[in-house]
Amino acid sequence: MALTFVLDPPVTPALRDGVLGLWVDVSSAGGSVGFVPPVAADVVRPELVKHMVGMAEGRTRLLVGYDEEGAVAATAFFSFNTHRLMTHWVWLYTVMVHPRHQGRGYGRDLLAAAGEAAAGFDGIEAIRLTCRGGLGLERFYASCGYKEVGRVPDAIRVAPGDDRDDITMLLPLARLGTGAGVGAGAGVGN
């Protein structure tokens, strides 16, 4: 069954707890979302609060994928640039699919929904994201239309002696076309 994607869902305790639980579970499973396993909710919570503050201030938007039971199963955060020369693109952060849902194409669905959503943002022409090298993530993002545009060798220290490249990927939204709009295709709603 497909996920249902919602852009800017109401921030409720259930949403907050769902995103926090997702982030902990993805991190604990070895996902590349800012932490290394094992990680506890009290370690992740301050990062989630930063994202939520950005949402309250209008600098960040949230895309959530809900599973058939209504649980938070996937997320992606958009962060808008404040520099006047870079307001035509957004960052995509904390791209996650719950480990129990991986292998079903939901990551591709999430990125497609993120592309559709961003194409509906006024003046936005591209999405940039970074990923950790050594996991093949750049190949996955490339298969979803992103192009590697930069790499800093050994910029991420996962553990002593385990340094990884920091890879920047770009998706020009003109590749997607803008005819479908938000709410079509992968089921993005607002």
C-alpha positions, -999 to 999 in steps of 0.1 A, spaced: 0 0 0 13 35 -9 21 62 16 -1 93 19 20 124 17 10 156 35 28 189 32 27 211 63 6 188 85 -7 203 117 19 201 144 4 180 171 19 159 199 13 128 178 31 143 148 60 155 170 63 121 187 59 103 153 87 122 137 109 118 168 103 80 169 110 78 131 143 97 135 154 75 164 145 43 146 161 53 113 193 64 131 194 32 152 191 12 120 222 30 107 204 56 86 224 86 75 203 114 92 228 131 115 234 105 142 252 72 146 237 42 164 228 37 191 208 69 197 182 78 222 152 101 218 167 127 243 197 131 219 176 135 188 149 158 204 170 190 203 175 186 166 138 181 160 131 212 181 154 232 158 134 219 128 101 228 145 113 263 153 122 268 117 87 256 108 72 281 132 93 309 117 84 300 81 120 290 72 113 253 71 84 231 58 77 195 65 65 167 42 52 136 60 44 103 46 18 84 66 13 46 63 -20 29 61 -24 30 99 -19 68 100 16 65 115 45 87 104 65 65 81 86 90 61 97 126 63 116 153 44 122 189 57 126 218 32 148 247 44 145 280 26 176 301 19 176 336 34 205 349 13 191 371 -14 212 354 -41 201 319 -32 164 321 -27 157 302 -59 165 268 -44 157 249 -12 176 224 9 161 190 16 170 177 50 163 147 72 150 125 44 138 94 61 117 62 55 111 40 85 132 8 83 100 -14 84 89 3 52 122 2 33 125 -19 1 90 -10 -11 98 21 -32 87 45 -6 120 64 -7 115 71 -44 79 81 -36 91 105 -9 116 121 -33 89 124 -60 65 140 -35 92 164 -23 99 174 -59 63 180 -66 59 200 -34 90 221 -41 78 228 -77 48 244 -61 69 268 -39 69 303 -53 102 310 -71 119 277 -63 138 262 -92 159 234 -76 164 212 -46 198 206 -30 207 180 -4 237 164 11 244 128 18 270 108 36 294 88 14 302 52 18 265 40 18 257 43 -19 232 71 -12 245 92 -40 236 64 -65 201 62 -50 196 100 -53 210 99 -88 185 72 -98 158 97 -86 171 125 -109 196 142 -86 230 150 -99 262 151 -78 275 186 -79 301 186 -51 321 163 -28 342 171 2 364 141 10 364 128 46 343 158 58 320 136 80 336 117 109 312 89 118 337 74 143 375 76 148 391 62 117 357 62 98 356 94 78 331 98 49 327 122 20 300 149 22 283 148 -11 261 176 -25 233 166 -49 210 189 -70 177 183 -86 167 211 -111 129 212 -109 126 220 -146 133 183 -151 101 174 -133 78 198 -152 53 217 -132 20 207 -148 10 181 -122 11 204 -92 10 196 -55 -16 170 -47 -11 149 -78 11 119 -86 26 106 -53 -3 118 -33 10 150 -18 -17 170 0 -16 201 21 
